[in-house]
Amino acid sequence: MNKLKCSVTTCQHNADLLCSLNKIQVDGPAAQESRDTCCVSYAERKGGASNLAGVYSSSATENTDIQCSAEHCAYNSNRKCHAESVKVAGCTSDPCVVSETECATFRPRA
């Protein structure tokens, strides 16, 4: 499991910058940089971008299993992320679709 922090407060799974899912999927098979990746598990929060602190707090945790298709990422091994700490962020200030998210931890293989 990875320590996951998520700054995408428009996602329904975000609770106090943690994810309420125990597993997420990051895509970007041809990614060469973080903006080429996305969190496929993103689901737009209905009713706006407010964080709704505490709504999912009983299930939100920083420990999350991360499946990853970003083949060129240094942390990817056998389609799983092996970074100890991961940050999912928005490519825009107010993401509303999967393609507006990214794995900010992405690092290209040397």
The first five atom37 places (N, CA, C, CB, O) and aatype in JSON, in Angstrom:
{
  "aatype": [12, 2, 11, 10, 11, 4, 15, 19, 16, 16, 4, 5, 8, 2, 0, 3, 10, 10, 4, 15, 10, 2, 11, 9, 5, 19, 3, 7, 14, 0, 0, 5, 6, 15, 1, 3, 16, 4, 4, 19, 15, 18, 0, 6, 1, 11, 7, 7, 0, 15, 2, 10, 0, 7, 19, 18, 15, 15, 15, 0, 16, 6, 2, 16, 3, 9, 5, 4, 15, 0, 6, 8, 4, 0, 18, 2, 15, 2, 1, 11, 4, 8, 0, 6, 15, 19, 11, 19, 0, 7, 4, 16, 15, 3, 14, 4, 19, 19, 15, 6, 16, 6, 4, 0, 16, 13, 1, 14, 1, 0],
  "atom_mask": [
    [1, 1, 1, 1, 1],
    [1, 1, 1, 1, 1],
    [1, 1, 1, 1, 1],
    [1, 1, 1, 1, 1],
    [1, 1, 1, 1, 1],
    [1, 1, 1, 1, 1],
    [1, 1, 1, 1, 1],
    [1, 1, 1, 1, 1],
    [1, 1, 1, 1, 1],
    [1, 1, 1, 1, 1],
    [1, 1, 1, 1, 1],
    [1, 1, 1, 1, 1],
    [1, 1, 1, 1, 1],
    [1, 1, 1, 1, 1],
    [1, 1, 1, 1, 1],
    [1, 1, 1, 1, 1],
    [1, 1, 1, 1, 1],
    [1, 1, 1, 1, 1],
    [1, 1, 1, 1, 1],
    [1, 1, 1, 1, 1],
    [1, 1, 1, 1, 1],
    [1, 1, 1, 1, 1],
    [1, 1, 1, 1, 1],
    [1, 1, 1, 1, 1],
    [1, 1, 1, 1, 1],
    [1, 1, 1, 1, 1],
    [1, 1, 1, 1, 1],
    [1, 1, 1, 0, 1],
    [1, 1, 1, 1, 1],
    [1, 1, 1, 1, 1],
    [1, 1, 1, 1, 1],
    [1, 1, 1, 1, 1],
    [1, 1, 1, 1, 1],
    [1, 1, 1, 1, 1],
    [1, 1, 1, 1, 1],
    [1, 1, 1, 1, 1],
    [1, 1, 1, 1, 1],
    [1, 1, 1, 1, 1],
    [1, 1, 1, 1, 1],
    [1, 1, 1, 1, 1],
    [1, 1, 1, 1, 1],
    [1, 1, 1, 1, 1],
    [1, 1, 1, 1, 1],
    [1, 1, 1, 1, 1],
    [1, 1, 1, 1, 1],
    [1, 1, 1, 1, 1],
    [1, 1, 1, 0, 1],
    [1, 1, 1, 0, 1],
    [1, 1, 1, 1, 1],
    [1, 1, 1, 1, 1],
    [1, 1, 1, 1, 1],
    [1, 1, 1, 1, 1],
    [1, 1, 1, 1, 1],
    [1, 1, 1, 0, 1],
    [1, 1, 1, 1, 1],
    [1, 1, 1, 1, 1],
    [1, 1, 1, 1, 1],
    [1, 1, 1, 1, 1],
    [1, 1, 1, 1, 1],
    [1, 1, 1, 1, 1],
    [1, 1, 1, 1, 1],
    [1, 1, 1, 1, 1],
    [1, 1, 1, 1, 1],
    [1, 1, 1, 1, 1],
    [1, 1, 1, 1, 1],
    [1, 1, 1, 1, 1],
    [1, 1, 1, 1, 1],
    [1, 1, 1, 1, 1],
    [1, 1, 1, 1, 1],
    [1, 1, 1, 1, 1],
    [1, 1, 1, 1, 1],
    [1, 1, 1, 1, 1],
    [1, 1, 1, 1, 1],
    [1, 1, 1, 1, 1],
    [1, 1, 1, 1, 1],
    [1, 1, 1, 1, 1],
    [1, 1, 1, 1, 1],
    [1, 1, 1, 1, 1],
    [1, 1, 1, 1, 1],
    [1, 1, 1, 1, 1],
    [1, 1, 1, 1, 1],
    [1, 1, 1, 1, 1],
    [1, 1, 1, 1, 1],
    [1, 1, 1, 1, 1],
    [1, 1, 1, 1, 1],
    [1, 1, 1, 1, 1],
    [1, 1, 1, 1, 1],
    [1, 1, 1, 1, 1],
    [1, 1, 1, 1, 1],
    [1, 1, 1, 0, 1],
    [1, 1, 1, 1, 1],
    [1, 1, 1, 1, 1],
    [1, 1, 1, 1, 1],
    [1, 1, 1, 1, 1],
    [1, 1, 1, 1, 1],
    [1, 1, 1, 1, 1],
    [1, 1, 1, 1, 1],
    [1, 1, 1, 1, 1],
    [1, 1, 1, 1, 1],
    [1, 1, 1, 1, 1],
    [1, 1, 1, 1, 1],
    [1, 1, 1, 1, 1],
    [1, 1, 1, 1, 1],
    [1, 1, 1, 1, 1],
    [1, 1, 1, 1, 1],
    [1, 1, 1, 1, 1],
    [1, 1, 1, 1, 1],
    [1, 1, 1, 1, 1],
    [1, 1, 1, 1, 1],
    [1, 1, 1, 1, 1]
  ],
  "atom_positions": [
    [[0.84, -1.19, 0.0], [0.0, 0.0, 0.0], [0.88, 1.24, 0.0], [-0.95, 0.01, 1.22], [1.97, 1.26, 0.56]],
    [[0.36, 2.27, -0.65], [1.06, 3.53, -0.75], [0.4, 4.55, 0.17], [1.08, 4.04, -2.21], [-0.79, 4.44, 0.48]],
    [[1.17, 5.53, 0.6], [0.59, 6.66, 1.32], [0.13, 7.64, 0.27], [1.61, 7.32, 2.33], [0.96, 8.23, -0.44]],
    [[-1.18, 7.83, 0.15], [-1.76, 8.65, -0.9], [-2.36, 9.91, -0.32], [-2.81, 7.87, -1.67], [-3.18, 9.86, 0.6]],
    [[-1.96, 11.04, -0.86], [-2.58, 12.33, -0.56], [-3.21, 12.8, -1.86], [-1.53, 13.39, 0.01], [-2.62, 12.63, -2.93]],
    [[-4.38, 13.38, -1.78], [-5.09, 13.82, -2.97], [-5.58, 15.25, -2.78], [-6.27, 12.88, -3.29], [-6.32, 15.55, -1.84]],
    [[-5.16, 16.13, -3.67], [-5.59, 17.53, -3.58], [-6.76, 17.84, -4.51], [-4.43, 18.45, -3.92], [-7.13, 19.0, -4.68]],
    [[-7.36, 16.8, -5.11], [-8.48, 16.99, -6.03], [-9.78, 16.98, -5.22], [-8.51, 15.87, -7.14], [-10.44, 15.95, -5.1]],
    [[-10.12, 18.13, -4.67], [-11.28, 18.22, -3.78], [-12.61, 18.15, -4.51], [-11.22, 19.48, -3.0], [-13.66, 18.11, -3.87]],
    [[-12.59, 18.13, -5.84], [-13.83, 17.98, -6.61], [-14.2, 16.51, -6.78], [-13.69, 18.64, -7.99], [-15.24, 16.2, -7.37]],
    [[-13.37, 15.6, -6.28], [-13.64, 14.16, -6.39], [-14.51, 13.71, -5.22], [-12.33, 13.35, -6.43], [-14.27, 14.09, -4.07]],
    [[-15.51, 12.9, -5.51], [-16.4, 12.42, -4.45], [-15.7, 11.49, -3.46], [-17.59, 11.69, -5.06], [-16.22, 11.26, -2.36]],
    [[-14.54, 10.96, -3.81], [-13.8, 10.07, -2.93], [-12.84, 10.82, -2.01], [-13.05, 9.07, -3.75], [-12.24, 10.21, -1.13]],
    [[-12.69, 12.13, -2.21], [-11.76, 12.92, -1.41], [-12.41, 13.32, -0.09], [-11.31, 14.18, -2.2], [-13.51, 13.87, -0.05]],
    [[-11.71, 13.03, 1.0], [-12.16, 13.42, 2.33], [-10.95, 13.93, 3.1], [-12.84, 12.22, 3.07], [-10.07, 13.16, 3.49]],
    [[-10.93, 15.23, 3.32], [-9.82, 15.85, 4.04], [-8.47, 15.53, 3.4], [-9.82, 15.4, 5.49], [-7.49, 15.25, 4.09]],
    [[-8.43, 15.56, 2.06], [-7.23, 15.33, 1.26], [-6.73, 13.89, 1.31], [-6.13, 16.25, 1.71], [-5.58, 13.61, 0.97]],
    [[-7.59, 12.98, 1.74], [-7.33, 11.54, 1.69], [-8.36, 10.91, 0.76], [-7.39, 10.9, 3.13], [-9.35, 11.55, 0.4]],
    [[-8.12, 9.66, 0.37], [-9.03, 8.97, -0.54], [-9.84, 7.94, 0.24], [-8.26, 8.29, -1.7], [-9.29, 7.2, 1.07]],
    [[-11.14, 7.88, -0.02], [-11.99, 6.91, 0.67], [-11.99, 5.55, -0.04], [-13.42, 7.44, 0.76], [-12.63, 4.61, 0.44]],
    [[-11.29, 5.43, -1.18], [-11.16, 4.15, -1.86], [-9.92, 3.42, -1.35], [-11.09, 4.34, -3.4], [-8.91, 4.06, -1.06]],
    [[-9.98, 2.1, -1.25], [-8.79, 1.36, -0.82], [-7.9, 1.0, -2.0], [-9.19, 0.1, -0.07], [-6.79, 0.5, -1.81]],
    [[-8.38, 1.24, -3.25], [-7.59, 0.98, -4.44], [-7.98, 2.0, -5.51], [-7.8, -0.48, -4.96], [-9.16, 2.27, -5.71]],
    [[-6.97, 2.57, -6.19], [-7.24, 3.47, -7.31], [-6.46, 3.0, -8.53], [-6.88, 4.93, -6.95], [-5.54, 2.19, -8.43]],
    [[-6.84, 3.54, -9.69], [-6.17, 3.23, -10.94], [-5.61, 4.52, -11.54], [-7.13, 2.53, -11.94], [-6.35, 5.48, -11.76]],
    [[-4.31, 4.54, -11.79], [-3.67, 5.65, -12.5], [-3.37, 5.16, -13.91], [-2.36, 6.14, -11.76], [-2.8, 4.09, -14.1]],
    [[-3.74, 5.96, -14.91], [-3.49, 5.61, -16.31], [-2.51, 6.59, -16.94], [-4.8, 5.59, -17.1], [-2.27, 7.68, -16.42]],
    [[-1.97, 6.17, -18.04], [-1.02, 6.96, -18.8], [0.06, 6.07, -19.37], [0.0, 0.0, 0.0], [1.25, 6.31, -19.13]],
    [[-0.33, 5.03, -20.14], [0.64, 4.05, -20.62], [1.82, 4.66, -21.38], [-0.04, 3.07, -21.5], [2.93, 4.12, -21.32]],
    [[1.61, 5.76, -22.08], [2.69, 6.38, -22.84], [3.23, 7.63, -22.16], [2.2, 6.73, -24.24], [4.0, 8.38, -22.76]],
    [[2.83, 7.87, -20.91], [3.21, 9.1, -20.19], [4.72, 9.29, -20.12], [2.63, 9.07, -18.79], [5.47, 8.36, -19.83]],
    [[5.13, 10.51, -20.37], [6.53, 10.9, -20.24], [6.71, 11.92, -19.11], [7.05, 11.48, -21.56], [7.83, 12.2, -18.69]],
    [[5.58, 12.46, -18.62], [5.58, 13.39, -17.5], [4.23, 13.31, -16.79], [5.88, 14.85, -17.98], [3.29, 12.71, -17.31]],
    [[4.14, 13.91, -15.62], [2.94, 13.76, -14.79], [1.66, 14.22, -15.48], [3.1, 14.53, -13.5], [0.61, 13.61, -15.29]],
    [[1.73, 15.27, -16.28], [0.51, 15.76, -16.93], [-0.05, 14.78, -17.96], [0.78, 17.08, -17.6], [-1.17, 14.96, -18.44]],
    [[0.71, 13.75, -18.3], [0.24, 12.71, -19.23], [-0.47, 11.57, -18.51], [1.42, 12.16, -20.04], [-0.91, 10.61, -19.14]],
    [[-0.57, 11.66, -17.19], [-1.24, 10.62, -16.39], [-2.6, 11.13, -15.92], [-0.36, 10.2, -15.17], [-2.89, 12.32, -16.04]],
    [[-3.41, 10.24, -15.39], [-4.69, 10.65, -14.8], [-5.15, 9.59, -13.8], [-5.76, 10.87, -15.89], [-4.76, 8.43, -13.88]],
    [[-5.97, 10.02, -12.87], [-6.57, 9.11, -11.9], [-7.91, 8.65, -12.46], [-6.73, 9.79, -10.49], [-8.89, 9.4, -12.45]],
    [[-7.95, 7.42, -12.95], [-9.17, 6.89, -13.56], [-10.27, 6.69, -12.52], [-8.88, 5.56, -14.28], [-11.45, 6.61, -12.87]],
    [[-9.9, 6.6, -11.26], [-10.88, 6.41, -10.19], [-11.61, 7.69, -9.82], [-10.19, 5.85, -8.96], [-12.55, 7.65, -9.02]],
    [[-11.2, 8.82, -10.38], [-11.85, 10.1, -10.11], [-13.33, 10.02, -10.47], [-11.17, 11.23, -10.91], [-13.7, 9.49, -11.51]],
    [[-14.15, 10.56, -9.6], [-15.59, 10.69, -9.85], [-16.01, 12.06, -9.34], [-16.42, 9.53, -9.17], [-15.82, 12.37, -8.16]],
    [[-16.58, 12.86, -10.21], [-16.93, 14.23, -9.83], [-17.92, 14.25, -8.67], [-17.51, 14.98, -11.03], [-18.91, 13.52, -8.66]],
    [[-17.61, 15.08, -7.71], [-18.51, 15.27, -6.57], [-19.7, 16.09, -7.01], [-17.78, 15.97, -5.38], [-19.54, 17.16, -7.59]],
    [[-20.86, 15.59, -6.75], [-22.08, 16.33, -7.09], [-22.28, 17.44, -6.08], [-23.32, 15.38, -7.13], [-22.05, 17.24, -4.89]],
    [[-22.7, 18.59, -6.54], [-22.96, 19.7, -5.63], [-21.77, 20.62, -5.44], [0.0, 0.0, 0.0], [-21.78, 21.44, -4.52]],
    [[-20.74, 20.51, -6.27], [-19.64, 21.47, -6.22], [-18.36, 20.91, -5.68], [0.0, 0.0, 0.0], [-18.23, 19.71, -5.45]],
    [[-17.4, 21.8, -5.5], [-16.03, 21.43, -5.17], [-15.72, 21.46, -3.68], [-15.08, 22.32, -5.89], [-14.58, 21.21, -3.29]],
    [[-16.68, 21.76, -2.84], [-16.37, 21.85, -1.41], [-15.86, 20.51, -0.9], [-17.61, 22.28, -0.61], [-16.24, 19.46, -1.41]],
    [[-15.0, 20.55, 0.09], [-14.32, 19.35, 0.56], [-15.23, 18.43, 1.37], [-13.14, 19.73, 1.4], [-14.94, 17.24, 1.48]],
    [[-16.31, 18.94, 1.94], [-17.22, 18.13, 2.74], [-16.44, 17.33, 3.8], [-18.03, 17.18, 1.83], [-16.59, 16.11, 3.89]],
    [[-15.65, 18.01, 4.56], [-14.8, 17.37, 5.57], [-15.61, 16.45, 6.45], [-14.09, 18.43, 6.43], [-16.68, 16.8, 6.94]],
    [[-15.08, 15.26, 6.65], [-15.69, 14.31, 7.56], [-16.73, 13.4, 6.93], [0.0, 0.0, 0.0], [-17.1, 12.4, 7.55]],
    [[-17.21, 13.68, 5.73], [-18.26, 12.87, 5.12], [-17.8, 11.42, 4.97], [-18.66, 13.43, 3.76], [-18.56, 10.51, 5.27]],
    [[-16.58, 11.21, 4.52], [-16.06, 9.87, 4.33], [-14.98, 9.52, 5.35], [-15.51, 9.73, 2.92], [-14.26, 8.54, 5.17]],
    [[-14.87, 10.29, 6.4], [-13.73, 10.15, 7.3], [-13.59, 8.75, 7.89], [-13.84, 11.14, 8.4], [-12.47, 8.35, 8.21]],
    [[-14.67, 8.0, 8.05], [-14.54, 6.67, 8.63], [-13.84, 5.7, 7.68], [-15.91, 6.12, 8.99], [-13.26, 4.72, 8.13]],
    [[-13.88, 5.97, 6.37], [-13.24, 5.07, 5.43], [-12.04, 5.69, 4.74], [-14.24, 4.61, 4.41], [-11.3, 4.98, 4.06]],
    [[-11.82, 6.99, 4.88], [-10.68, 7.64, 4.23], [-9.4, 7.31, 4.97], [-10.89, 9.17, 4.16], [-9.34, 7.33, 6.2]],
    [[-8.39, 7.01, 4.18], [-7.09, 6.67, 4.74], [-6.01, 7.09, 3.77], [-7.0, 5.15, 5.05], [-6.27, 7.25, 2.58]],
    [[-4.8, 7.29, 4.27], [-3.72, 7.61, 3.35], [-3.1, 6.35, 2.76], [-2.65, 8.43, 4.06], [-2.28, 6.45, 1.85]],
    [[-3.48, 5.17, 3.25], [-2.97, 3.9, 2.72], [-3.88, 3.38, 1.63], [-2.82, 2.86, 3.85], [-5.01, 2.96, 1.89]],
    [[-3.37, 3.4, 0.41], [-4.17, 3.04, -0.77], [-3.33, 2.19, -1.72], [-4.69, 4.3, -1.48], [-2.16, 2.48, -1.95]],
    [[-3.93, 1.16, -2.27], [-3.29, 0.34, -3.28], [-3.43, 1.08, -4.62], [-3.93, -1.11, -3.35], [-4.54, 1.45, -5.0]],
    [[-2.32, 1.28, -5.32], [-2.36, 2.04, -6.57], [-1.93, 1.16, -7.73], [-1.45, 3.28, -6.48], [-0.77, 0.76, -7.85]],
    [[-2.9, 0.85, -8.59], [-2.65, 0.15, -9.84], [-2.24, 1.23, -10.84], [-3.91, -0.67, -10.34], [-2.82, 2.31, -10.85]],
    [[-1.25, 0.95, -11.69], [-0.73, 2.0, -12.56], [-0.33, 1.45, -13.92], [0.46, 2.69, -11.9], [0.36, 0.44, -14.02]],
    [[-0.77, 2.13, -14.97], [-0.4, 1.72, -16.33], [0.69, 2.63, -16.92], [-1.63, 1.72, -17.23], [1.02, 2.49, -18.1]],
    [[1.24, 3.55, -16.14], [2.28, 4.47, -16.63], [3.61, 3.71, -16.73], [2.43, 5.72, -15.69], [4.42, 3.72, -15.81]],
    [[3.8, 3.06, -17.87], [4.94, 2.16, -18.06], [6.29, 2.85, -17.96], [4.84, 1.51, -19.4], [7.29, 2.2, -17.65]],
    [[6.34, 4.14, -18.21], [7.61, 4.86, -18.19], [7.9, 5.53, -16.85], [7.63, 5.9, -19.28], [8.85, 6.3, -16.73]],
    [[7.1, 5.24, -15.84], [7.31, 5.82, -14.51], [8.3, 4.96, -13.73], [5.97, 5.96, -13.74], [8.21, 3.73, -13.73]],
    [[9.22, 5.6, -13.07], [10.24, 4.9, -12.28], [9.63, 4.09, -11.14], [11.25, 5.9, -11.72], [10.24, 3.12, -10.68]],
    [[8.45, 4.46, -10.67], [7.81, 3.77, -9.54], [6.93, 2.6, -9.96], [7.0, 4.75, -8.76], [6.43, 1.87, -9.11]],
    [[6.72, 2.42, -11.26], [5.84, 1.36, -11.75], [6.62, 0.06, -11.9], [5.2, 1.77, -13.1], [7.66, 0.0, -12.55]],
    [[6.09, -0.98, -11.28], [6.64, -2.32, -11.44], [5.47, -3.29, -11.53], [7.6, -2.7, -10.26], [4.69, -3.43, -10.58]],
    [[5.36, -3.96, -12.66], [4.26, -4.91, -12.88], [2.89, -4.27, -12.68], [4.4, -6.09, -11.95], [2.0, -4.87, -12.08]],
    [[2.74, -3.05, -13.2], [1.46, -2.31, -13.17], [1.01, -1.93, -11.77], [0.39, -3.12, -13.82], [-0.18, -1.71, -11.54]],
    [[1.94, -1.86, -10.84], [1.64, -1.38, -9.48], [2.62, -0.27, -9.14], [1.73, -2.55, -8.42], [3.79, -0.32, -9.53]],
    [[2.14, 0.72, -8.41], [2.99, 1.81, -7.98], [3.73, 1.39, -6.72], [2.16, 3.11, -7.73], [3.14, 0.84, -5.79]],
    [[5.04, 1.65, -6.7], [5.86, 1.29, -5.55], [6.47, 2.5, -4.87], [6.95, 0.34, -5.97], [7.4, 2.37, -4.08]],
    [[5.95, 3.7, -5.17], [6.39, 4.9, -4.46], [5.81, 4.84, -3.04], [5.94, 6.22, -5.21], [4.65, 4.47, -2.86]],
    [[6.61, 5.19, -2.08], [6.13, 5.16, -0.69], [5.02, 6.18, -0.46], [7.29, 5.42, 0.28], [4.05, 5.91, 0.24]],
    [[5.18, 7.35, -1.06], [4.22, 8.43, -0.89], [3.82, 8.96, -2.27], [4.8, 9.57, -0.01], [4.69, 9.22, -3.1]],
    [[2.53, 9.11, -2.5], [2.01, 9.5, -3.81], [1.04, 10.67, -3.63], [1.3, 8.31, -4.51], [0.28, 10.73, -2.67]],
    [[1.1, 11.6, -4.59], [0.15, 12.72, -4.57], [-0.61, 12.76, -5.89], [0.87, 14.06, -4.32], [0.0, 12.81, -6.96]],
    [[-1.92, 12.74, -5.8], [-2.79, 12.94, -6.96], [-3.22, 14.4, -6.9], [-4.03, 11.95, -6.96], [-3.62, 14.9, -5.85]],
    [[-3.13, 15.07, -8.03], [-3.45, 16.49, -8.1], [-4.31, 16.78, -9.31], [-2.16, 17.34, -8.14], [-4.57, 15.9, -10.14]],
    [[-4.74, 18.02, -9.41], [-5.5, 18.46, -10.57], [-4.61, 19.18, -11.56], [0.0, 0.0, 0.0], [-3.7, 19.9, -11.17]],
    [[-4.89, 19.0, -12.84], [-4.17, 19.72, -13.9], [-4.77, 21.11, -14.07], [-4.22, 18.95, -15.24], [-4.14, 22.0, -14.64]],
    [[-5.98, 21.28, -13.57], [-6.66, 22.57, -13.6], [-7.02, 22.94, -12.17], [-7.93, 22.53, -14.51], [-6.9, 22.11, -11.27]],
    [[-7.45, 24.16, -11.95], [-7.78, 24.59, -10.59], [-9.06, 23.95, -10.05], [-7.91, 26.09, -10.55], [-9.26, 23.9, -8.84]],
    [[-9.92, 23.47, -10.94], [-11.2, 22.9, -10.52], [-11.55, 21.7, -11.41], [-12.33, 23.97, -10.58], [-12.47, 21.79, -12.21]],
    [[-10.82, 20.58, -11.28], [-11.04, 19.42, -12.15], [-12.48, 18.92, -12.08], [-10.09, 18.3, -11.77], [-13.1, 18.89, -11.02]],
    [[-13.01, 18.52, -13.24], [-14.36, 17.95, -13.26], [-14.44, 16.68, -14.09], [-15.35, 18.97, -13.79], [-15.5, 16.07, -14.17]],
    [[-13.32, 16.27, -14.71], [-13.27, 15.02, -15.47], [-11.93, 14.34, -15.2], [-13.46, 15.28, -17.0], [-10.97, 14.99, -14.77]],
    [[-11.87, 13.05, -15.45], [-10.67, 12.25, -15.22], [-9.43, 12.87, -15.84], [-10.87, 10.85, -15.76], [-8.37, 12.9, -15.22]],
    [[-9.56, 13.37, -17.07], [-8.4, 13.89, -17.8], [-7.81, 15.16, -17.18], [-8.78, 14.16, -19.22], [-6.75, 15.61, -17.59]],
    [[-8.49, 15.73, -16.2], [-7.99, 16.93, -15.53], [-7.3, 16.59, -14.2], [-9.13, 17.91, -15.28], [-7.04, 17.47, -13.39]],
    [[-7.0, 15.31, -14.0], [-6.27, 14.87, -12.82], [-4.91, 14.34, -13.26], [-7.06, 13.77, -12.03], [-4.71, 14.06, -14.44]],
    [[-3.99, 14.21, -12.32], [-2.68, 13.66, -12.64], [-2.01, 13.07, -11.42], [-1.79, 14.73, -13.26], [-2.32, 13.44, -10.28]],
    [[-1.09, 12.16, -11.66], [-0.24, 11.65, -10.6], [0.96, 12.57, -10.51], [0.18, 10.16, -10.85], [1.86, 12.49, -11.35]],
    [[0.99, 13.44, -9.52], [2.06, 14.41, -9.38], [3.38, 13.77, -8.95], [1.66, 15.47, -8.39], [4.42, 14.43, -8.96]],
    [[3.34, 12.51, -8.57], [4.54, 11.78, -8.14], [5.29, 11.16, -9.31], [4.16, 10.7, -7.15], [6.43, 10.74, -9.15]],
    [[4.67, 11.09, -10.47], [5.29, 10.49, -11.65], [6.72, 10.97, -11.84], [4.46, 10.8, -12.9], [7.0, 12.17, -11.79]],
    [[7.62, 10.04, -12.05], [9.03, 10.34, -12.37], [9.43, 9.44, -13.52], [9.98, 10.14, -11.11], [9.25, 8.22, -13.44]],
    [[9.97, 10.02, -14.61], [10.37, 9.17, -15.74], [11.52, 8.25, -15.36], [10.77, 10.04, -16.94], [12.37, 8.59, -14.55]],
    [[11.51, 7.08, -15.97], [12.62, 6.14, -15.76], [13.91, 6.75, -16.31], [12.33, 4.77, -16.45], [13.9, 7.47, -17.31]],
    [[15.0, 6.45, -15.66], [16.31, 6.98, -16.1], [16.78, 6.27, -17.35], [17.37, 6.84, -15.0], [17.85, 6.58, -17.86]]
  ]
}
